[in-house]
Amino acid sequence: MVVVDGEDHLIDRARIAGVPAIRGNAVNEKVLSEARPETAHTAMLAIPNTLEAGEIIARLREMNPALTIVARAHSDGEVRHLLDHGADAAVMAERELAHSLAEMVMATPPYRGDHHLPPAVG
């Protein structure tokens, strides 16, 4: 695993946890190359700018055609954009949040029967 991020505190946090981290924007070819995507199996993109994510995905696909690429999106149009640029899957964050909230509601006493929510982790 390699973390690429522009935020110093996130890079520091990754390094403290023993995860290799590169400070920069993966849109920059030098930064992306430093992450060595040609040796990777999977890439996960959680950046909010869909246009940048699409560009990164297209470059990753060129650098490693066998790479599994998953990304986050905020709308159906963004999902389509990421898939069109080579992502294998795109998750719409708001939809996943809605599913999680529905699961939590269904686990409350009126709905859960004998089932309980798993313990919270912090």
Protein Blocks (a to p, Z undefined) as FASTA:
>chain_A
ZZddfbfklmmmmmmnopacdeddfklmklmmmnommlpmbdcdfbfblklmmmmmmmmm
mmommbccddddfbfklmmmmmmnopabdcdfklmmmmmmmmmmmmpmklnomaccdddd
ZZ
